[in-house]
Amino acid sequence: MSKQQLDRFKEAARELGADDDEAKFNEKLGKLVKQKPDAKKDN
């Protein structure tokens, strides 16, 4: 990850209020990112 990309990521985390608390970060991230379904479970 480049320094510029890392800086943008940190700024986005600050804007979401999730940069200081790992639990808050994971909660916010979970709302933004959809997990792919596990293909093995569908079989």
Chimera marker file (.cmm) of the C-alpha trace (Angstrom):
<marker_set name="trace">
<marker id="1" x="0.000" y="0.000" z="0.000" r="1" g="1" b="0" radius="0.5"/>
<marker id="2" x="1.448" y="3.347" z="-0.971" r="1" g="1" b="0" radius="0.5"/>
<marker id="3" x="1.800" y="6.152" z="1.598" r="1" g="1" b="0" radius="0.5"/>
<marker id="4" x="-0.737" y="8.267" z="-0.285" r="1" g="1" b="0" radius="0.5"/>
<marker id="5" x="-3.270" y="5.413" z="-0.288" r="1" g="1" b="0" radius="0.5"/>
<marker id="6" x="-2.642" y="4.764" z="3.410" r="1" g="1" b="0" radius="0.5"/>
<marker id="7" x="-3.198" y="8.454" z="4.187" r="1" g="1" b="0" radius="0.5"/>
<marker id="8" x="-6.525" y="8.404" z="2.302" r="1" g="1" b="0" radius="0.5"/>
<marker id="9" x="-7.581" y="5.283" z="4.180" r="1" g="1" b="0" radius="0.5"/>
<marker id="10" x="-6.739" y="6.853" z="7.550" r="1" g="1" b="0" radius="0.5"/>
<marker id="11" x="-8.638" y="10.019" z="6.641" r="1" g="1" b="0" radius="0.5"/>
<marker id="12" x="-11.706" y="7.993" z="5.615" r="1" g="1" b="0" radius="0.5"/>
<marker id="13" x="-11.527" y="6.098" z="8.925" r="1" g="1" b="0" radius="0.5"/>
<marker id="14" x="-11.389" y="9.381" z="10.843" r="1" g="1" b="0" radius="0.5"/>
<marker id="15" x="-14.418" y="10.697" z="8.949" r="1" g="1" b="0" radius="0.5"/>
<marker id="16" x="-16.334" y="7.545" z="9.918" r="1" g="1" b="0" radius="0.5"/>
<marker id="17" x="-15.256" y="7.973" z="13.528" r="1" g="1" b="0" radius="0.5"/>
<marker id="18" x="-13.698" y="4.525" z="13.519" r="1" g="1" b="0" radius="0.5"/>
<marker id="19" x="-9.956" y="5.134" z="13.613" r="1" g="1" b="0" radius="0.5"/>
<marker id="20" x="-9.313" y="4.911" z="17.376" r="1" g="1" b="0" radius="0.5"/>
<marker id="21" x="-11.480" y="1.984" z="18.417" r="1" g="1" b="0" radius="0.5"/>
<marker id="22" x="-10.960" y="-1.373" z="16.695" r="1" g="1" b="0" radius="0.5"/>
<marker id="23" x="-14.458" y="-2.599" z="17.574" r="1" g="1" b="0" radius="0.5"/>
<marker id="24" x="-16.049" y="0.537" z="16.083" r="1" g="1" b="0" radius="0.5"/>
<marker id="25" x="-13.861" y="0.187" z="13.006" r="1" g="1" b="0" radius="0.5"/>
<marker id="26" x="-14.919" y="-3.425" z="12.471" r="1" g="1" b="0" radius="0.5"/>
<marker id="27" x="-18.572" y="-2.509" z="12.968" r="1" g="1" b="0" radius="0.5"/>
<marker id="28" x="-18.398" y="0.308" z="10.404" r="1" g="1" b="0" radius="0.5"/>
<marker id="29" x="-16.385" y="-1.829" z="7.998" r="1" g="1" b="0" radius="0.5"/>
<marker id="30" x="-18.937" y="-4.618" z="8.259" r="1" g="1" b="0" radius="0.5"/>
<marker id="31" x="-21.645" y="-2.204" z="7.160" r="1" g="1" b="0" radius="0.5"/>
<marker id="32" x="-19.616" y="-1.111" z="4.135" r="1" g="1" b="0" radius="0.5"/>
<marker id="33" x="-18.263" y="-4.437" z="2.933" r="1" g="1" b="0" radius="0.5"/>
<marker id="34" x="-20.382" y="-7.370" z="1.899" r="1" g="1" b="0" radius="0.5"/>
<marker id="35" x="-18.874" y="-10.796" z="2.492" r="1" g="1" b="0" radius="0.5"/>
<marker id="36" x="-18.832" y="-13.183" z="-0.459" r="1" g="1" b="0" radius="0.5"/>
<marker id="37" x="-20.956" y="-16.287" z="0.079" r="1" g="1" b="0" radius="0.5"/>
<marker id="38" x="-18.971" y="-19.427" z="0.794" r="1" g="1" b="0" radius="0.5"/>
<marker id="39" x="-19.321" y="-21.651" z="-2.282" r="1" g="1" b="0" radius="0.5"/>
<marker id="40" x="-18.516" y="-24.742" z="-0.195" r="1" g="1" b="0" radius="0.5"/>
<marker id="41" x="-21.576" y="-24.194" z="2.024" r="1" g="1" b="0" radius="0.5"/>
<marker id="42" x="-23.912" y="-24.170" z="-0.990" r="1" g="1" b="0" radius="0.5"/>
<marker id="43" x="-23.005" y="-27.711" z="-2.020" r="1" g="1" b="0" radius="0.5"/>
<link id1="1" id2="2" r="1" g="1" b="0" radius="0.2"/>
<link id1="2" id2="3" r="1" g="1" b="0" radius="0.2"/>
<link id1="3" id2="4" r="1" g="1" b="0" radius="0.2"/>
<link id1="4" id2="5" r="1" g="1" b="0" radius="0.2"/>
<link id1="5" id2="6" r="1" g="1" b="0" radius="0.2"/>
<link id1="6" id2="7" r="1" g="1" b="0" radius="0.2"/>
<link id1="7" id2="8" r="1" g="1" b="0" radius="0.2"/>
<link id1="8" id2="9" r="1" g="1" b="0" radius="0.2"/>
<link id1="9" id2="10" r="1" g="1" b="0" radius="0.2"/>
<link id1="10" id2="11" r="1" g="1" b="0" radius="0.2"/>
<link id1="11" id2="12" r="1" g="1" b="0" radius="0.2"/>
<link id1="12" id2="13" r="1" g="1" b="0" radius="0.2"/>
<link id1="13" id2="14" r="1" g="1" b="0" radius="0.2"/>
<link id1="14" id2="15" r="1" g="1" b="0" radius="0.2"/>
<link id1="15" id2="16" r="1" g="1" b="0" radius="0.2"/>
<link id1="16" id2="17" r="1" g="1" b="0" radius="0.2"/>
<link id1="17" id2="18" r="1" g="1" b="0" radius="0.2"/>
<link id1="18" id2="19" r="1" g="1" b="0" radius="0.2"/>
<link id1="19" id2="20" r="1" g="1" b="0" radius="0.2"/>
<link id1="20" id2="21" r="1" g="1" b="0" radius="0.2"/>
<link id1="21" id2="22" r="1" g="1" b="0" radius="0.2"/>
<link id1="22" id2="23" r="1" g="1" b="0" radius="0.2"/>
<link id1="23" id2="24" r="1" g="1" b="0" radius="0.2"/>
<link id1="24" id2="25" r="1" g="1" b="0" radius="0.2"/>
<link id1="25" id2="26" r="1" g="1" b="0" radius="0.2"/>
<link id1="26" id2="27" r="1" g="1" b="0" radius="0.2"/>
<link id1="27" id2="28" r="1" g="1" b="0" radius="0.2"/>
<link id1="28" id2="29" r="1" g="1" b="0" radius="0.2"/>
<link id1="29" id2="30" r="1" g="1" b="0" radius="0.2"/>
<link id1="30" id2="31" r="1" g="1" b="0" radius="0.2"/>
<link id1="31" id2="32" r="1" g="1" b="0" radius="0.2"/>
<link id1="32" id2="33" r="1" g="1" b="0" radius="0.2"/>
<link id1="33" id2="34" r="1" g="1" b="0" radius="0.2"/>
<link id1="34" id2="35" r="1" g="1" b="0" radius="0.2"/>
<link id1="35" id2="36" r="1" g="1" b="0" radius="0.2"/>
<link id1="36" id2="37" r="1" g="1" b="0" radius="0.2"/>
<link id1="37" id2="38" r="1" g="1" b="0" radius="0.2"/>
<link id1="38" id2="39" r="1" g="1" b="0" radius="0.2"/>
<link id1="39" id2="40" r="1" g="1" b="0" radius="0.2"/>
<link id1="40" id2="41" r="1" g="1" b="0" radius="0.2"/>
<link id1="41" id2="42" r="1" g="1" b="0" radius="0.2"/>
<link id1="42" id2="43" r="1" g="1" b="0" radius="0.2"/>
</marker_set>
